[in-house]
């Protein structure tokens, strides 16, 4: 996990605007290998193990268990989807944080390779193969409800897949900074409407991807 990521994550128990503090036990540069994120308000602790942050609720002493990284959308995602995400989110330009939904976690490294000046924040499970992940990927294992525990207005881009519920689209839209973009890969029939309801301006949309931006 990138150390500075603690500045954009909210405590899963308290919610925004409550931020957490990183306690580092082992690090390589600005990457935390082991340690925990602690909430100064509710005293919750969330472990960082093998570079991944585990934000699930757990009993004291229990080892966190990562959920499946396959997501719940049922969308079959080809390798070229990473290139599509990189193109519509314009990740060759600028810098900042990119938020990927759990259904896209398996392509986090491919997206990161196209966005070298961005930090890719991948929500979802962690596989053994992720130990050798790209240098600019931070993996976060979500709490049971799957809500992104992030502060509003801190992400330059975000991506989902399939036909996410309007509430979920609103959560990811709220994470965007002004002019930030949200892409939905293989969008379902309700995706474009949900983007508009979330206050985003549609930029383009077809059967492959819908992309919208947050108003300035």
Beta strands, then each sheet from edge to edge (+ up, - down):
strand 1: 21-28
strand 2: 31-38
strand 3: 45-49
strand 4: 52-54
strand 5: 96-100
strand 6: 118-123
strand 7: 137-141
strand 8: 155-161
strand 9: 176-185
strand 10: 200-205
strand 11: 209-214
sheet 1: 1+ 2- 3+ 4- 7- 6- 5- 8- 9- 11+ 10-
end
